């Protein structure tokens, strides 16, 4: 049976990139998580900056709006490319979405706590704290997704 190759597998097979293919194959999940974590990070930070700085929203409210956008992007990319899961039942997909959202709500609480303490209470720069909080959240989200949400067979 022929191995299913996604767009990233095909990119790594290109003449210029093929020297990295063995490393990529060995660490594909982590590399894709870092790539899409970076995309989600950009979505979160840019939308937060827009809501907080441009629209003048309170940092905690701005973070909620940016969280919704980032979580939508994260679920789609994590399910499709990072963990490559395709549940065959509606119940399986619903369970996966509920676990994903539960994990993301938990890390949202962590992030909101970081923002509350360091921006609202201690007066640190909003964007600096947001970036640091995002790094913490990305690491926590990987662990939650790997161990609880997208576990099992591919």
Buried (B, 14 or more C-beta within 10 A) or exposed (E): EEEEEEEBBEBBEEEEEEEEBEEBEEEBBEBBBBBBBEBBBEBBBEBBBBBBEEEEBEBBEBBBBBBBBBBEBBBEBBBBBBBBBEBEEEEEBEEBBEBBBEBBEBBBEEBBEBBBEBBBEEEBEBBEBBBEBBEEBBEBBBEBBBEEBBEEEE
